[in-house]
Each structure stands twice: as structure tokens, then as C-alpha cells.
Amino acid sequence: MIITLAIWFFFGYVIFMFGESINSASFLGYPLAYYMCAQGSIVAFVVLLFWSANKQEKIDEEFGFTEKGEDN
């Protein structure tokens, strides 16, 4: 959980604190801070979401709380 929150904080806040200093670089013709805001952080959040869900599923399976294969 701490790793997930740390990654979220990094992509949600830390990158944008240095936005002006990273604008000197560009990616696909856009300033780097703009690109990170428009695309990079969103991609990072989606990857984080799937990674976190997969980790939670493994924890659930380990402790017997899995929902896969249950017939109700």
C-alpha cells in the first residue's frame, strides 16, 4: 500500500513541482511538463491501478478470500 501511495504521490505531485524546470525539454514537440500532465501521469495511474488490483487479488488468494471459481 505504501509503494502504491508513493508512486501515486510522485506522478500526481512531484513531477509537477518541477514543471517549469523540465519544460526546457520536449517530447513529441510538446513541453515535457505538459506531456507528463496530459499523457504520462494518466498512463502511470492506469498501470498503477492494474498493478494494485493484481497484487490485491494475490493477497486475497493467499488468505482464502478469492472470488474466482465460486458457484453461488
C-alpha positions in Angstrom: 0.0 0.0 0.0 2.8 2.4 0.8 4.5 1.7 -2.5 1.3 2.4 -4.3 0.7 5.7 -2.5 4.3 6.7 -3.1 4.0 6.1 -6.8 0.7 8.0 -6.9 2.2 10.9 -5.0 5.2 11.0 -7.3 3.2 11.1 -10.5 0.4 13.3 -9.0 2.5 16.0 -7.3 6.3 15.7 -7.5 6.6 15.8 -11.3 4.5 19.0 -11.5 6.5 20.7 -8.8 9.4 20.7 -11.2 7.3 21.5 -14.2 8.9 24.8 -15.1 12.4 23.3 -15.0 11.5 20.3 -17.1 9.8 22.4 -19.8 13.2 23.1 -21.4 13.0 19.5 -22.7 10.3 18.5 -25.2 8.6 15.2 -26.2 6.8 14.9 -29.5 7.1 18.7 -29.9 5.3 19.5 -26.6 7.0 20.8 -23.5 7.8 17.9 -21.2 5.7 19.1 -18.2 2.6 19.4 -20.5 3.2 16.0 -21.9 3.6 14.4 -18.5 0.3 16.1 -17.4 -1.6 15.2 -20.5 -0.4 11.6 -21.1 2.4 10.4 -18.8 0.6 10.6 -15.5 -2.6 9.2 -16.8 -0.8 6.2 -18.2 1.1 5.8 -14.9 -2.2 5.9 -13.0 -3.8 3.2 -15.2 -0.8 0.9 -14.9 -0.8 1.5 -11.1 -4.5 0.7 -10.9 -4.0 -2.7 -12.7 -0.8 -3.5 -10.7 -2.6 -2.7 -7.5 -5.6 -4.8 -8.4 -3.4 -7.8 -9.3 -1.5 -7.5 -6.0 -4.7 -7.4 -4.1 -6.0 -10.4 -5.9 -2.9 -12.4 -5.0 -3.3 -11.3 -1.3 -6.9 -12.4 -1.4 -6.0 -15.8 -2.9 -3.3 -16.3 -0.2 -5.7 -15.8 2.6 -8.7 -17.6 1.1 -10.9 -14.7 0.1 -10.8 -15.2 -3.7 -13.9 -14.9 -5.7 -12.7 -16.9 -8.7 -14.4 -20.2 -9.3 -17.1 -19.8 -6.7 -20.5 -21.1 -7.7 -23.4 -19.5 -5.9 
